[in-house]
Amino acid sequence: MDPVFLIMLVVIFGFLFLMMNRNRKQQRNMADMRSNLEVGDEVMTGSGLYGTVTGIDGDVITIESTPGVPTRWLKHAIGKKVDPATEYATSEADASEAEESESDSEDTESTSSDGFLTEEQMRRPDGGDKKD
């Protein structure tokens, strides 16, 4: 056999081994996270639903996304455990910008304190730039 061909085979199999090892590690981490879920944990499902774990019964987890509205999910549908403090304020800069926009929004009625349009602006087709 040609030595170049053998080297290429070794490189390809080495690359495949490294990729499979990485995938196995990710699967182990996800399985550990799912097995360590407890009542009261904030989670996000694979489809993007955020909620709080209110019950665990084997492979079925009950999640409450809105107070009083429980939904049942398989454990494998849980995408990640969410830390509420870091999920919504990703950095101190974002938090300080939000505080600045709150103080600015008190002076002007361009947006609400959370940066979204106010109800009055949503009703207006022009976005609320003009006053009636």
C-alpha atoms as an extended CHARMM CRD file, in Angstrom:
* protein
*
       132  EXT
         1         1  MET       CA              0.0000000000        0.0000000000        0.0000000000  PROA      1               0.0000000000
         2         2  ASP       CA              0.9610000000        3.5540000000       -0.5730000000  PROA      2               0.0000000000
         3         3  PRO       CA              2.2270000000        5.3100000000        2.6070000000  PROA      3               0.0000000000
         4         4  VAL       CA              0.3000000000        8.4930000000        1.7430000000  PROA      4               0.0000000000
         5         5  PHE       CA             -2.9170000000        6.4850000000        1.6100000000  PROA      5               0.0000000000
         6         6  LEU       CA             -2.1960000000        4.9520000000        5.0300000000  PROA      6               0.0000000000
         7         7  ILE       CA             -1.4720000000        8.3810000000        6.5340000000  PROA      7               0.0000000000
         8         8  MET       CA             -4.7370000000        9.7230000000        5.1100000000  PROA      8               0.0000000000
         9         9  LEU       CA             -6.6560000000        6.7660000000        6.5990000000  PROA      9               0.0000000000
        10        10  VAL       CA             -5.0790000000        7.3430000000       10.0290000000  PROA      10              0.0000000000
        11        11  VAL       CA             -5.9140000000       11.0680000000        9.8880000000  PROA      11              0.0000000000
        12        12  ILE       CA             -9.5270000000       10.3840000000        8.8460000000  PROA      12              0.0000000000
        13        13  PHE       CA            -10.0720000000        7.7660000000       11.5640000000  PROA      13              0.0000000000
        14        14  GLY       CA             -8.4280000000       10.0200000000       14.1430000000  PROA      14              0.0000000000
        15        15  PHE       CA            -10.7360000000       12.8700000000       13.1570000000  PROA      15              0.0000000000
        16        16  LEU       CA            -13.8040000000       10.6040000000       13.3530000000  PROA      16              0.0000000000
        17        17  PHE       CA            -12.7100000000        9.3230000000       16.7800000000  PROA      17              0.0000000000
        18        18  LEU       CA            -12.3140000000       12.8610000000       18.1190000000  PROA      18              0.0000000000
        19        19  MET       CA            -15.7410000000       13.8920000000       16.8100000000  PROA      19              0.0000000000
        20        20  MET       CA            -17.4680000000       10.8280000000       18.2510000000  PROA      20              0.0000000000
        21        21  ASN       CA            -15.7350000000       11.3470000000       21.5960000000  PROA      21              0.0000000000
        22        22  ARG       CA            -16.9430000000       14.9680000000       21.7200000000  PROA      22              0.0000000000
        23        23  ASN       CA            -20.5250000000       13.9410000000       20.9130000000  PROA      23              0.0000000000
        24        24  ARG       CA            -20.4450000000       11.2300000000       23.5830000000  PROA      24              0.0000000000
        25        25  LYS       CA            -19.2180000000       13.7700000000       26.1420000000  PROA      25              0.0000000000
        26        26  GLN       CA            -22.0600000000       16.1790000000       25.2600000000  PROA      26              0.0000000000
        27        27  GLN       CA            -24.6080000000       13.3710000000       25.5370000000  PROA      27              0.0000000000
        28        28  ARG       CA            -23.2250000000       12.3780000000       28.9510000000  PROA      28              0.0000000000
        29        29  ASN       CA            -23.4270000000       15.9920000000       30.1630000000  PROA      29              0.0000000000
        30        30  MET       CA            -27.0450000000       16.2930000000       28.9840000000  PROA      30              0.0000000000
        31        31  ALA       CA            -27.9860000000       12.9840000000       30.6400000000  PROA      31              0.0000000000
        32        32  ASP       CA            -26.3550000000       14.1140000000       33.9020000000  PROA      32              0.0000000000
        33        33  MET       CA            -28.2030000000       17.4350000000       33.7760000000  PROA      33              0.0000000000
        34        34  ARG       CA            -31.5420000000       15.6870000000       33.1710000000  PROA      34              0.0000000000
        35        35  SER       CA            -30.9730000000       13.1630000000       35.9520000000  PROA      35              0.0000000000
        36        36  ASN       CA            -30.0830000000       15.9330000000       38.4320000000  PROA      36              0.0000000000
        37        37  LEU       CA            -33.2180000000       18.0160000000       37.7970000000  PROA      37              0.0000000000
        38        38  GLU       CA            -35.1500000000       18.9130000000       40.9330000000  PROA      38              0.0000000000
        39        39  VAL       CA            -38.5010000000       20.5110000000       41.6590000000  PROA      39              0.0000000000
        40        40  GLY       CA            -38.1180000000       24.2910000000       41.4550000000  PROA      40              0.0000000000
        41        41  ASP       CA            -35.4260000000       24.3020000000       38.7310000000  PROA      41              0.0000000000
        42        42  GLU       CA            -35.8870000000       26.6870000000       35.8110000000  PROA      42              0.0000000000
        43        43  VAL       CA            -35.5760000000       24.8250000000       32.4840000000  PROA      43              0.0000000000
        44        44  MET       CA            -35.9510000000       25.3770000000       28.7590000000  PROA      44              0.0000000000
        45        45  THR       CA            -37.2850000000       22.6230000000       26.5260000000  PROA      45              0.0000000000
        46        46  GLY       CA            -35.8010000000       21.7720000000       23.1600000000  PROA      46              0.0000000000
        47        47  SER       CA            -38.6420000000       23.6770000000       21.5090000000  PROA      47              0.0000000000
        48        48  GLY       CA            -37.9380000000       26.8390000000       23.5250000000  PROA      48              0.0000000000
        49        49  LEU       CA            -40.5770000000       26.7080000000       26.2760000000  PROA      49              0.0000000000
        50        50  TYR       CA            -39.3230000000       28.1900000000       29.5440000000  PROA      50              0.0000000000
        51        51  GLY       CA            -40.7800000000       26.9990000000       32.8130000000  PROA      51              0.0000000000
        52        52  THR       CA            -40.3070000000       25.7660000000       36.3450000000  PROA      52              0.0000000000
        53        53  VAL       CA            -40.1770000000       22.0790000000       37.2090000000  PROA      53              0.0000000000
        54        54  THR       CA            -43.1130000000       21.3290000000       39.5200000000  PROA      54              0.0000000000
        55        55  GLY       CA            -43.0210000000       17.5450000000       39.5160000000  PROA      55              0.0000000000
        56        56  ILE       CA            -40.8920000000       14.5870000000       38.4430000000  PROA      56              0.0000000000
        57        57  ASP       CA            -42.3730000000       11.1250000000       37.8720000000  PROA      57              0.0000000000
        58        58  GLY       CA            -39.8290000000        8.7840000000       36.2800000000  PROA      58              0.0000000000
        59        59  ASP       CA            -39.2470000000        9.9930000000       32.7160000000  PROA      59              0.0000000000
        60        60  VAL       CA            -42.1160000000       12.5070000000       32.8480000000  PROA      60              0.0000000000
        61        61  ILE       CA            -41.5040000000       16.0300000000       34.1280000000  PROA      61              0.0000000000
        62        62  THR       CA            -44.2590000000       18.5230000000       34.8920000000  PROA      62              0.0000000000
        63        63  ILE       CA            -43.3290000000       22.0810000000       33.9310000000  PROA      63              0.0000000000
        64        64  GLU       CA            -45.2890000000       25.1820000000       34.8490000000  PROA      64              0.0000000000
        65        65  SER       CA            -44.6440000000       27.9070000000       32.2620000000  PROA      65              0.0000000000
        66        66  THR       CA            -47.4320000000       30.1790000000       33.4630000000  PROA      66              0.0000000000
        67        67  PRO       CA            -48.6650000000       30.0880000000       37.0660000000  PROA      67              0.0000000000
        68        68  GLY       CA            -51.4340000000       27.5110000000       37.2870000000  PROA      68              0.0000000000
        69        69  VAL       CA            -50.7550000000       25.9600000000       33.8460000000  PROA      69              0.0000000000
        70        70  PRO       CA            -48.8090000000       22.6970000000       34.2250000000  PROA      70              0.0000000000
        71        71  THR       CA            -47.6040000000       20.7750000000       31.1750000000  PROA      71              0.0000000000
        72        72  ARG       CA            -46.0570000000       17.3190000000       31.0400000000  PROA      72              0.0000000000
        73        73  TRP       CA            -42.8380000000       16.6180000000       29.1420000000  PROA      73              0.0000000000
        74        74  LEU       CA            -40.4580000000       13.7160000000       28.6750000000  PROA      74              0.0000000000
        75        75  LYS       CA            -37.0710000000       14.2200000000       30.3280000000  PROA      75              0.0000000000
        76        76  HSD       CA            -35.3900000000       13.9770000000       26.9440000000  PROA      76              0.0000000000
        77        77  ALA       CA            -37.2970000000       17.0710000000       25.7710000000  PROA      77              0.0000000000
        78        78  ILE       CA            -35.4910000000       19.2680000000       28.3140000000  PROA      78              0.0000000000
        79        79  GLY       CA            -32.8620000000       21.2690000000       26.4580000000  PROA      79              0.0000000000
        80        80  LYS       CA            -31.0720000000       23.0350000000       29.2920000000  PROA      80              0.0000000000
        81        81  LYS       CA            -31.2530000000       24.2110000000       32.8520000000  PROA      81              0.0000000000
        82        82  VAL       CA            -31.6950000000       27.9690000000       33.0170000000  PROA      82              0.0000000000
        83        83  ASP       CA            -30.1990000000       30.3200000000       35.5610000000  PROA      83              0.0000000000
        84        84  PRO       CA            -32.8150000000       33.1100000000       35.6460000000  PROA      84              0.0000000000
        85        85  ALA       CA            -30.3150000000       35.7530000000       36.7510000000  PROA      85              0.0000000000
        86        86  THR       CA            -27.9720000000       35.2070000000       33.8090000000  PROA      86              0.0000000000
        87        87  GLU       CA            -30.5210000000       34.2790000000       31.1530000000  PROA      87              0.0000000000
        88        88  TYR       CA            -32.2160000000       37.6670000000       31.0230000000  PROA      88              0.0000000000
        89        89  ALA       CA            -29.2790000000       39.9510000000       31.8290000000  PROA      89              0.0000000000
        90        90  THR       CA            -26.3550000000       38.5040000000       29.9210000000  PROA      90              0.0000000000
        91        91  SER       CA            -23.8690000000       41.1140000000       31.0130000000  PROA      91              0.0000000000
        92        92  GLU       CA            -23.5510000000       44.0990000000       33.2820000000  PROA      92              0.0000000000
        93        93  ALA       CA            -23.4250000000       46.3410000000       30.2290000000  PROA      93              0.0000000000
        94        94  ASP       CA            -26.8320000000       45.1270000000       29.0770000000  PROA      94              0.0000000000
        95        95  ALA       CA            -28.2330000000       45.6830000000       32.5550000000  PROA      95              0.0000000000
        96        96  SER       CA            -26.8350000000       49.2150000000       32.7340000000  PROA      96              0.0000000000
        97        97  GLU       CA            -28.2220000000       49.9820000000       29.2670000000  PROA      97              0.0000000000
        98        98  ALA       CA            -31.6310000000       48.8000000000       30.4260000000  PROA      98              0.0000000000
        99        99  GLU       CA            -31.4400000000       51.1120000000       33.4550000000  PROA      99              0.0000000000
       100       100  GLU       CA            -30.4710000000       54.0300000000       31.2290000000  PROA      100             0.0000000000
       101       101  SER       CA            -33.3530000000       53.3180000000       28.8700000000  PROA      101             0.0000000000
       102       102  GLU       CA            -35.7190000000       53.2560000000       31.8700000000  PROA      102             0.0000000000
       103       103  SER       CA            -34.6440000000       56.7250000000       32.9000000000  PROA      103             0.0000000000
       104       104  ASP       CA            -34.8670000000       57.9380000000       29.3060000000  PROA      104             0.0000000000
       105       105  SER       CA            -38.3140000000       56.4090000000       28.8530000000  PROA      105             0.0000000000
       106       106  GLU       CA            -39.6290000000       58.2950000000       31.8470000000  PROA      106             0.0000000000
       107       107  ASP       CA            -38.9230000000       61.5380000000       30.0000000000  PROA      107             0.0000000000
       108       108  THR       CA            -40.1870000000       60.3890000000       26.5960000000  PROA      108             0.0000000000
       109       109  GLU       CA            -42.9800000000       58.0020000000       25.7840000000  PROA      109             0.0000000000
       110       110  SER       CA            -41.1280000000       56.2570000000       22.9510000000  PROA      110             0.0000000000
       111       111  THR       CA            -41.0210000000       52.8450000000       24.6150000000  PROA      111             0.0000000000
       112       112  SER       CA            -42.0130000000       51.1910000000       27.8630000000  PROA      112             0.0000000000
       113       113  SER       CA            -39.4760000000       50.5820000000       30.6500000000  PROA      113             0.0000000000
       114       114  ASP       CA            -38.5700000000       47.1450000000       29.2720000000  PROA      114             0.0000000000
       115       115  GLY       CA            -37.7870000000       48.4780000000       25.7910000000  PROA      115             0.0000000000
       116       116  PHE       CA            -40.9540000000       47.2470000000       24.0830000000  PROA      116             0.0000000000
       117       117  LEU       CA            -43.6410000000       49.3840000000       22.4870000000  PROA      117             0.0000000000
       118       118  THR       CA            -46.3760000000       50.6700000000       24.7410000000  PROA      118             0.0000000000
       119       119  GLU       CA            -49.9870000000       49.6420000000       24.1570000000  PROA      119             0.0000000000
       120       120  GLU       CA            -50.7430000000       53.0470000000       22.6450000000  PROA      120             0.0000000000
       121       121  GLN       CA            -47.8920000000       52.6900000000       20.1560000000  PROA      121             0.0000000000
       122       122  MET       CA            -49.0440000000       49.2190000000       19.1700000000  PROA      122             0.0000000000
       123       123  ARG       CA            -52.4930000000       50.5450000000       18.3120000000  PROA      123             0.0000000000
       124       124  ARG       CA            -51.0680000000       53.2560000000       16.0390000000  PROA      124             0.0000000000
       125       125  PRO       CA            -50.0260000000       52.1700000000       12.5520000000  PROA      125             0.0000000000
       126       126  ASP       CA            -47.1960000000       54.7440000000       12.4550000000  PROA      126             0.0000000000
       127       127  GLY       CA            -45.4740000000       53.2610000000       15.5330000000  PROA      127             0.0000000000
       128       128  GLY       CA            -46.4870000000       56.0460000000       17.8900000000  PROA      128             0.0000000000
       129       129  ASP       CA            -44.1140000000       58.7620000000       16.6870000000  PROA      129             0.0000000000
       130       130  LYS       CA            -46.9080000000       61.3640000000       16.4950000000  PROA      130             0.0000000000
       131       131  LYS       CA            -49.1670000000       62.5480000000       19.2650000000  PROA      131             0.0000000000
       132       132  ASP       CA            -52.9090000000       62.8860000000       18.6710000000  PROA      132             0.0000000000
